[in-house]
């Protein structure tokens, strides 16, 4: 899925957010703190001040000083265990830092609802069983491109029908002809994850650059918000810049890049994991 329509520029970064991010970046301006944070984050569970000092070859008083600075801005937690202190990474900073970088670099607007300036000639409607042939053709076209889907062929119609949530599958039309589709699939059968879905958006190659992706993702996220889905996630290839821009326009934020996680046609690929939280569920901004 691609689109050539540029994303609207994000609103000015709020002063409070800028102050928070500046505090984070100032804390990390000291190389020893960067090394400490990396070491703590790389270890499972908790670690002690003594273990960190030994790992980095610096004195315990120096380690303790820098850990206090890291704890002040929320990067690590410090817990007393008898006479020793146990150090752990604050999980929120694993998403908060990428979010801050995206916000500062102008890649993420402040929780936008969805794209604006929708094309007048693109209609989006609920997907019907008769659409699955055209949907599979667009799926296969995306898979052939190499950066839209890490699949070798389109799944069967019955497989797709069973995979997607019934009320969250859409088709875009121009002059009555299908030119794109969007769908959401449950991530887990466990009740705790009932509101979490994996999303897909595809646009036919011949119709790219006409705002089809905008129209589809607008319907997708607004229907998800109204239909009880509190979190949407998607995985994209880093090379798929248009898709990344489209999802950021719709309120998705980057959680991280997974290094060499997909093996496709004998070659390893990185993937970008993005997430969109419904407004009433919070999300990860400076408060994290």
Secondary structure, DSSP 8 states (H G I E B T S, - for coil): ----S---------HHHHHHHHHHHHHTTSHHHHHHHHHHHHSSS-EEHHHHHHHHT--HHHHHHHHHHHHHTTSEEEEEETTEEEEEE-HHHHHHHHHHHHHHTT-S-SS--S--S--TT-EEEE--GGGHHHHHHHHHHHHHHSSS---SS---HHHHHHHEEEEEEEEEEETTEEEEEEEEEES-SSGGGTTEEEEEEEE-GGGTTSSHHHHHHHHHHHHHHHTT--EEEEEE-TT-HHHHHHHHHTT-EEEEEEEEEEEETTEEEEEEEEEEE-GGG--SSTT-
